[in-house]
């Protein structure tokens, strides 16, 4: 441990476990904004060869003059125009190999075929949003079980289980199967993050529910009860992210919610959201068992409460 790190540990109260938990997942991957470089330099895309990927392979300090995007669109990630697609990766990897559907098993023009959505998922948190991991790797369920770090597949397919992901990764890529609990086999991974995860996992789930690609893949007719639950979360940041994503759902686009309002006001809004959702006729609910919605469109309240009682209330202070 160098002197700078030791000084940070001292400011964290001297507990190394707390220091690292507030900055890294249990497998050492970065879990907060501001350490993208630390993550990138241990990736094989950086270390494999001289002239491998660098910050400026994808990013610009200033927007290019011929970049037709609005400045706020560029500023979101400060990406070069070409690297909004897979061009950053195909600087080294053969483009023809990855332009077919066979490597990704997704439609070629879909978000599921973009390299970075599988290999650089949004597993870091900062500034009230999720940020792409810059430790470039492959999605596995085993890594999530070992570290708590959400996997790329379920960050998009929010309505699917870890078992579903494990089965597809095994079938498509020969990834070794893993042993999962009954809940991990039958309950959506995102639902488990919300009901049983720590505050960082809950924030990532809330943000993901507002991402267009994830909503397209998962549908949003089942999300409101879980976002409503997060409107009463103990953490202000989680509540803010949940409220923002809730407004992405058409019927709640105008919901009035203040994430720093008194608890009774927040509870009233959450109850109203749940009531509105319950009174709405939902379609295709028979396919939503993993999201704790029965074929009649009702919540499996007993399972929800059982899992909610297992919420990880470990104190989380992600040190941005």
N, C-alpha and C positions, 0 to 999 in steps of 0.2 A: 504494500500500500504506500503510495507516494505521499509527500507532505500535504499537497493540496487536498487529496482525498481524505487524509487523516483529519485535516481541519474541518472538512464538511461533516465527517462523522462526529466530531466534537460538537458541532452546532446541532447535530441530530440527537444530542443527549448522550453521546458516547456509545450507542448501541449499533454495532455494525449491521445486525439483521434488519433493524428499522431503516437504516440508511439505504441499504440495497433494495429493500422491499419498496421504498418510495421512488425508486428509479428504474428498477429492472424486474422483469418477470423471473420466476424461479429458475428458468433455464439460462438466465443471463442476458436475454434479449431486452432491449430498451423498451420501457413502457410509457415514456412521456416525451413530450415535445422538447426539442433543443439539443438532442444527442444523436441526430441522424448520422453525423459523421462517424461517431463511435461505432454505430451499427454497420455502416457501409464498409469500413476498413477491415472488418473481419469476415466479409462476404467473399465467396470465391470469385465473383465477378470483378472484385477489386484486386484480389491477391493472385489470381490465376496466371496473369501474364503482365508483362510490361505494357503500359498504356491501356490498362483495363479501365473499367468505369470510374469516373470521377464526378465531383459535384457538377462541373460544367458540361458533363456529357448530357445532362438533362435540363439544367437550370441556367438562367441568365440573371445577372445582378440588375439589369435594366431592360425594359421592354424594347424589342427590336422595332425599328421604324416601320417596317413592312408587316408587322403583326397586326392583323385586322381585328383582333379581339378587344372588347372593352377593357380598360385598364384594370377594373376590379376583377375581371375573369382571369387576366394574366397574374395579378397579384396574389390570387388564392394560393398558387403553388410556385409562381415564378418559373413556369416551364417554358422552354423553347417551343415554338409552334409545332415543330416536327415531332417532338417527344410526347405530345398529347396522345399519340398512337403508340405503336410498338417500336418506333424508329430507334429509340435509345438502345433497345435490346438487340435489334438487328444490325447495329453497328459491328457487333461481334458474331452473333448467332445468324445462321443462314435463314433468310426470310422465307424462302420457299418451303422450308421444313415446317414452319409454323403457320403458314397461311391456309393450309387445309384444315378441315375440322377434326381430323384424326388425333392430333396431339392434345387438343383441348376438350374434345367431345362436346363443344358448344358451337352454335352457329358462328360462322366466321366474323360477322360484323357485330356480334353481341358483346356485351361487357364481359361475359364469361370467357371470351377468347382474347382479351387483353392480357398481355404478360403480367403487368403489374398488379392486376386484381387477384391473381393467384399467388404470385411470388413476393408481392409487397403489400399485403393487406393492411387495413386500418387498425392496427393493434396498439398504437401509442395514443396518449391523450394529452391535450393541451389547448389552452385558449378556448375552452368550451366547445371543442370539436375533437374528432379523431384524426389521427395523422398516420400516413403510411409508414410501415416498418421499412427501414433502409438496410436491414439485415436480410438480404435476398435469399430465400429458401423455398422449400416445397411444403405444401400443406400436409399435415398429418394429424390424426386424432391423438396418436400417442403423445405428441408434443404438448397438446392441450391438457391431457390428463396429467402430465408431469409438471406443467408449469402454470396452468390456469390461463394461459394466453389463448384467446379465441382463434380458431382456425379460419382460413380464408373462405372455405366453402360455406360454412354456416354464418359468416358475416354477411353473405349475400343471400343464401337460402335460409332465411331466418325462421321459416316455418318447418324446417326439417331437423331430424335428430342427429346426434353423433353416430348412431348406428347406421343411418342412411348414408352419411358421409364416409364412414369406414368401409361400408359395402362397396360404394362406387370407387373409392380409391384403390381398394383391393382388386376389383374387377378390371378397372381401366389400366392401372399402373403396377399391379402386383404388390402394392403396399401391404405389409403384414397386418392382419386383422388384430384387433385389440379386444380385451375382455371389458365389457361395459356393465354398469349396474342396470337394473330394470328401468329406472328413470332415464338414464342416458340412452337406453334403447327405445324408449317410447315417448319421451317428452322433448319438444323442440329445444335445441341447444340455447337459442336466444331466450326462451322462457326460463330455462335453468339459470342463465346469467342474471336475469332480472330478479328471479325469486330467491336464488341461493348464493349469488355471487357477491363479491365485495364491491365497494363503491366504484372502483375503477372499471370493473366488468359491467356494472349496471350502466355507467355512463357510456361505455362503448356500445352497449346494446341499444340504449336510447338514441344515440346519434345514428346508428345504422338504420333504425326504423325510419329515419328521415331521408335516407339516400335513395335517389330515384332508381338506381340499378337494383338495389335490394327490394324495394317495393314492387318493382316490375316482376322480379323473380318469385317473390313470396306472397304477393297480394297484401292488402292492408285491412281487409274486412275483419280481421281477428285482433288487430294490434291495440285498439283503443283501451280495453280493460287493463292491459299491462302498462301502457303509458299512463293511464289514470293512477295506477298504483304508484308509479314513480313520481307523480305530482306531489306525493306526500313523503317522498324519500327524506331521510335525515340530512342529506347533503344538498346544499343549494345548487351546486353545479349540475348534479344529476337531475334535479327538478327543472332547471332551466332547459337542459337538453331535451327532456321529455316533453315539456310544453312546446318547444319549437317543432319537434317531430309530430306531435299531435295535430298541430295546425296544418300539416301536410295532408291530412286526411280530409277529404272534401266536406264531410258533414261537421267537422270540427274546425274548419278554417277560420272561423270568427270567434272561437271560444275566448272568453276573457279570463286570463289567468296571470297572476303575479307570483312568481316563484319565491319572493321574499315576503309575501303577505302573511298575516297570522295563521297559525295552524288550522283554526276552525274555518277560515275562508278557503284555504287550499283544499281542505277536506270536502267542503261543499261543492267546489268545482269538480273534484274527482268523482263525487257521488253523482253529480249531474251528467258527467261524461258516461259513466257506467249505465245510468238510467237510459240515456239517449241510445246508447249502443244496444242495450237489451230490448228496446222497443223497435229497433230497426230490423226489417226482414233481411236476413243474410242468405246469400246463395252459395252453393257448393260446400256447405258446412260439413258434409259427410267426409270431406278430405282433410278436415282440420283437427283430427284427434290429437295430433302431436302438440297443438296449440291450446289444448285443454278446452276445446269447444266440441260439444257433442253433436250428433247428426241433426238435432232439432235446433241447433244454434245457441244452446245454453252453455254457460261456463261450468266446467267440472269443479265446483267450488271446494269440495273436500280435498281434492288433490292440490288445488291452488293454495289452500290454507296450510296444508301439510308441508308443502315445499317452502312456502313463505316463512314458516317458523324456523327454517334452516338457514335463513339469510346470514351471510358472513358479515358480522358487524365489527370486524377488526378495524381499528382506526386507520384510515388511509389519508395520507397527505402527499399527493404527487407533487414533487418539488420541481416545478417548471423552471 
